[in-house]
Amino acid sequence: MNNIAIRTSAKPFIDRVKFPYGFKKSGDFSISEANLLSLYGRTLNALETGELQAESEDEKHFVDFISGRAEAINPVEKAWAKYVRLSRGKKHFYTLHSSASNQSDYDDDYTDEEFDVA
């Protein structure tokens, strides 16, 4: 990892709501991304919400990045962008079967018509 001049926190960053088992066990982040989020996440969140003021050039670039004025250039910014996309974006849910109302679209033997019993 390059020498990134972003402050770290004494406590690791944890998002128990969206990632209840942690970043590493979520399956969404690589080990290095999970480590970066844990190490820098509190500072990045505080910079994003305005609780902290940017002090270093890297922190100023991060503020520009989250404001949309710059592209992500370092692994910390890329990991944060991925975290924001996964935690604040819409979660897609896929099922293994279709509902009965849509069954006629997939099954030739299924019909919506009632049968006349003679």
C-alpha positions as a Python dict, from the first residue, in 0.01 Angstrom:
ca = {
    (1, 'M'): (0, 0, 0),
    (2, 'N'): (131, 341, -89),
    (3, 'N'): (187, 591, 187),
    (4, 'I'): (-164, 735, 217),
    (5, 'A'): (-190, 1045, 432),
    (6, 'I'): (-534, 985, 580),
    (7, 'R'): (-582, 974, 955),
    (8, 'T'): (-667, 643, 1117),
    (9, 'S'): (-888, 584, 1417),
    (10, 'A'): (-807, 397, 1736),
    (11, 'K'): (-1126, 193, 1688),
    (12, 'P'): (-1199, 0, 1368),
    (13, 'F'): (-1486, 107, 1143),
    (14, 'I'): (-1778, -139, 1162),
    (15, 'D'): (-2116, -130, 987),
    (16, 'R'): (-2328, -376, 1186),
    (17, 'V'): (-2647, -285, 995),
    (18, 'K'): (-2539, -365, 639),
    (19, 'F'): (-2249, -599, 718),
    (20, 'P'): (-2343, -768, 1047),
    (21, 'Y'): (-2061, -1026, 1028),
    (22, 'G'): (-1796, -775, 924),
    (23, 'F'): (-1645, -670, 595),
    (24, 'K'): (-1419, -975, 564),
    (25, 'K'): (-1698, -1229, 609),
    (26, 'S'): (-1948, -1048, 387),
    (27, 'G'): (-1803, -1192, 67),
    (28, 'D'): (-1830, -849, -95),
    (29, 'F'): (-1481, -717, -18),
    (30, 'S'): (-1133, -851, -67),
    (31, 'I'): (-920, -887, 244),
    (32, 'S'): (-723, -573, 158),
    (33, 'E'): (-1043, -373, 96),
    (34, 'A'): (-1187, -494, 428),
    (35, 'N'): (-867, -395, 607),
    (36, 'L'): (-868, -49, 448),
    (37, 'L'): (-1233, 10, 544),
    (38, 'S'): (-1171, -104, 901),
    (39, 'L'): (-862, 114, 934),
    (40, 'Y'): (-975, 434, 758),
    (41, 'G'): (-1357, 405, 761),
    (42, 'R'): (-1428, 623, 1065),
    (43, 'T'): (-1218, 907, 924),
    (44, 'L'): (-1369, 873, 575),
    (45, 'N'): (-1720, 875, 718),
    (46, 'A'): (-1644, 1182, 927),
    (47, 'L'): (-1493, 1360, 625),
    (48, 'E'): (-1798, 1273, 418),
    (49, 'T'): (-2046, 1400, 678),
    (50, 'G'): (-1842, 1713, 754),
    (51, 'E'): (-1759, 1619, 1113),
    (52, 'L'): (-1387, 1642, 1027),
    (53, 'Q'): (-1207, 1895, 813),
    (54, 'A'): (-953, 1767, 561),
    (55, 'E'): (-597, 1829, 672),
    (56, 'S'): (-372, 1647, 425),
    (57, 'E'): (-369, 1650, 46),
    (58, 'D'): (-504, 1293, 41),
    (59, 'E'): (-794, 1392, 267),
    (60, 'K'): (-867, 1695, 49),
    (61, 'H'): (-867, 1473, -260),
    (62, 'F'): (-1106, 1233, -82),
    (63, 'V'): (-1346, 1520, -12),
    (64, 'D'): (-1326, 1618, -380),
    (65, 'F'): (-1388, 1254, -472),
    (66, 'I'): (-1700, 1214, -258),
    (67, 'S'): (-1826, 1549, -386),
    (68, 'G'): (-1794, 1424, -744),
    (69, 'R'): (-1519, 1665, -844),
    (70, 'A'): (-1248, 1397, -878),
    (71, 'E'): (-1204, 1029, -962),
    (72, 'A'): (-1090, 767, -711),
    (73, 'I'): (-713, 737, -743),
    (74, 'N'): (-600, 529, -446),
    (75, 'P'): (-713, 198, -294),
    (76, 'V'): (-878, 370, 4),
    (77, 'E'): (-1106, 579, -218),
    (78, 'K'): (-1188, 279, -437),
    (79, 'A'): (-1275, 66, -131),
    (80, 'W'): (-1492, 348, 7),
    (81, 'A'): (-1673, 384, -327),
    (82, 'K'): (-1746, 11, -324),
    (83, 'Y'): (-1867, 30, 37),
    (84, 'V'): (-2101, 320, -43),
    (85, 'R'): (-2239, 141, -349),
    (86, 'L'): (-2306, -180, -155),
    (87, 'S'): (-2433, -26, 168),
    (88, 'R'): (-2649, 252, 28),
    (89, 'G'): (-2752, 106, -306),
    (90, 'K'): (-3047, -120, -375),
    (91, 'K'): (-2987, -484, -290),
    (92, 'H'): (-3096, -723, -564),
    (93, 'F'): (-3275, -1038, -459),
    (94, 'Y'): (-3312, -1339, -684),
    (95, 'T'): (-3531, -1642, -625),
    (96, 'L'): (-3485, -1995, -750),
    (97, 'H'): (-3843, -2035, -873),
    (98, 'S'): (-4115, -1825, -1027),
    (99, 'S'): (-4455, -1755, -879),
    (100, 'A'): (-4765, -1944, -995),
    (101, 'S'): (-4903, -1633, -1165),
    (102, 'N'): (-4606, -1632, -1402),
    (103, 'Q'): (-4595, -2009, -1444),
    (104, 'S'): (-4791, -2001, -1771),
    (105, 'D'): (-4506, -1807, -1932),
    (106, 'Y'): (-4265, -2093, -1863),
    (107, 'D'): (-4468, -2415, -1859),
    (108, 'D'): (-4650, -2548, -2168),
    (109, 'D'): (-4868, -2776, -1954),
    (110, 'Y'): (-5002, -2491, -1741),
    (111, 'T'): (-5319, -2312, -1851),
    (112, 'D'): (-5531, -2040, -1695),
    (113, 'E'): (-5856, -2177, -1841),
    (114, 'E'): (-6095, -2379, -1632),
    (115, 'F'): (-6163, -2736, -1736),
    (116, 'D'): (-6515, -2860, -1809),
    (117, 'V'): (-6570, -3197, -1655),
    (118, 'A'): (-6827, -3397, -1855),
}
